[in-house]
């Protein structure tokens, strides 16, 4: 009998929340896929979030090393391998996100979270860069 042990740390919870909100699907809808890739733009973004919350800071060309000791198929999906997260793929997705407009992408994801978790939205604070603004929404009753 062979047993393989892989590490999840806290990333299993984070991946579950990303899946529950539908961030991967939302990113794929916003960016689309023109050329078939081994991993979708949504999976790349999910991987970046997991990496960012994994308390690791490394250049893009070392990004795939983060997933080498992790249960990547459990976190990212069946058939996904660490080497798919190469600097070329990550760079292309970052370019797509920039071209789409980071505020639009951010707000789309936030609105999904508001809808999924039925969050109260009487007051909204938008701070996706160095600027912020708050406003009170009209009563929906």
C-alpha positions as CSV (number, residue, x, y, z in Angstrom):
1,X,0.0,0.0,0.0
2,X,1.3,3.5,-0.9
3,X,0.3,6.6,0.9
4,X,1.0,10.1,-0.4
5,X,0.9,13.0,2.1
6,X,0.5,16.6,0.8
7,X,0.2,19.8,2.8
8,X,-2.9,22.1,2.7
9,X,-2.3,24.4,5.7
10,X,-5.0,27.0,5.8
11,X,-5.2,27.1,2.0
12,X,-8.0,24.5,1.9
13,X,-10.3,27.0,3.7
14,X,-9.2,29.8,1.4
15,X,-9.7,27.7,-1.8
16,X,-13.2,26.7,-0.5
17,X,-14.2,30.3,0.0
18,X,-12.9,31.2,-3.5
19,X,-14.9,28.4,-4.9
20,X,-18.0,29.3,-2.9
21,X,-17.9,32.9,-4.1
22,X,-17.2,31.8,-7.7
23,X,-14.2,33.9,-8.2
24,X,-12.6,31.5,-10.7
25,X,-15.7,31.4,-12.8
26,X,-16.2,35.2,-12.6
27,X,-12.6,35.8,-13.8
28,X,-13.1,33.3,-16.7
29,X,-16.3,35.1,-17.7
30,X,-14.6,38.5,-17.6
31,X,-11.4,37.6,-19.4
32,X,-12.6,34.7,-21.6
33,X,-10.2,32.3,-23.2
34,X,-9.1,32.8,-26.8
35,X,-6.4,30.2,-26.9
36,X,-6.7,26.9,-25.1
37,X,-4.4,26.8,-22.1
38,X,-3.6,24.1,-19.5
39,X,-5.1,26.2,-16.8
40,X,-7.7,29.0,-17.0
41,X,-7.2,32.6,-16.1
42,X,-9.5,32.0,-13.1
43,X,-7.3,29.2,-11.9
44,X,-4.2,31.5,-12.3
45,X,-5.9,34.1,-10.2
46,X,-7.0,31.5,-7.6
47,X,-3.4,30.3,-7.5
48,X,-2.1,33.9,-7.0
49,X,-4.5,34.5,-4.1
50,X,-3.5,31.2,-2.5
51,X,0.2,32.1,-3.0
52,X,-0.4,35.6,-1.6
53,X,-2.1,34.2,1.5
54,X,0.5,31.5,1.8
55,X,2.9,34.0,3.3
56,X,5.4,33.5,0.6
57,X,7.0,36.2,-1.5
58,X,9.0,35.1,-4.5
59,X,9.4,36.2,-8.2
60,X,7.0,34.9,-10.8
61,X,9.5,32.5,-12.3
62,X,9.6,30.6,-8.9
63,X,5.8,30.7,-8.5
64,X,5.2,27.0,-9.3
65,X,7.6,25.9,-6.5
66,X,4.9,27.1,-4.0
67,X,2.6,24.4,-5.2
68,X,5.1,21.5,-5.4
69,X,4.6,20.4,-1.8
70,X,0.9,21.2,-1.7
71,X,-2.1,19.0,-2.6
72,X,-2.6,21.0,-5.8
73,X,-5.3,18.9,-7.4
74,X,-7.4,19.3,-4.2
75,X,-6.8,23.1,-4.2
76,X,-6.9,23.9,-7.9
77,X,-8.8,21.0,-9.6
78,X,-8.2,17.6,-11.1
79,X,-5.3,17.4,-13.6
80,X,-3.7,20.7,-12.5
81,X,0.1,20.5,-12.0
82,X,2.5,22.9,-10.4
83,X,4.4,23.5,-13.6
84,X,1.3,24.9,-15.3
85,X,1.8,28.0,-13.1
86,X,4.8,29.4,-15.0
87,X,5.8,33.0,-15.3
88,X,4.6,33.2,-19.0
89,X,1.1,32.1,-18.1
90,X,0.9,34.3,-15.0
91,X,2.2,37.3,-16.9
92,X,-0.4,36.8,-19.7
93,X,-3.2,36.7,-17.1
94,X,-1.9,39.8,-15.3
95,X,-1.8,41.6,-18.7
96,X,-5.4,40.5,-19.4
97,X,-6.6,41.7,-15.9
98,X,-4.9,45.1,-16.5
99,X,-6.5,45.5,-19.9
100,X,-9.9,44.5,-18.6
101,X,-9.6,47.1,-15.8
102,X,-8.7,46.2,-12.3
103,X,-11.5,48.2,-10.7
104,X,-14.1,46.4,-12.9
105,X,-12.6,43.0,-12.0
106,X,-12.5,43.9,-8.3
107,X,-16.0,45.2,-8.2
108,X,-17.4,42.2,-10.1
109,X,-15.8,39.8,-7.5
110,X,-17.0,41.9,-4.6
111,X,-20.5,42.0,-5.9
112,X,-20.5,38.2,-6.2
113,X,-19.4,38.0,-2.6
114,X,-22.1,40.4,-1.5
115,X,-24.7,38.3,-3.3
116,X,-23.5,34.9,-2.1
117,X,-23.2,36.0,1.5
118,X,-26.2,38.3,1.4
119,X,-24.2,41.1,3.0
120,X,-25.8,44.3,4.1
121,X,-25.0,47.1,1.7
122,X,-26.5,50.2,3.3
123,X,-23.0,51.8,3.2
124,X,-20.4,51.0,0.6
125,X,-16.6,51.7,0.9
126,X,-14.6,51.2,-2.3
127,X,-10.9,51.2,-1.8
128,X,-9.2,49.2,-4.6
129,X,-6.2,51.5,-5.0
130,X,-4.9,54.6,-3.2
131,X,-8.2,56.3,-3.5
132,X,-11.3,55.6,-1.5
133,X,-14.8,56.8,-1.3
134,X,-17.9,55.9,0.8
135,X,-21.5,56.5,0.2
136,X,-24.8,55.5,1.6
137,X,-27.1,53.5,-0.7
138,X,-30.8,54.4,-1.1
139,X,-33.2,52.3,1.0
140,X,-34.3,49.2,-1.1
141,X,-37.7,48.8,0.6
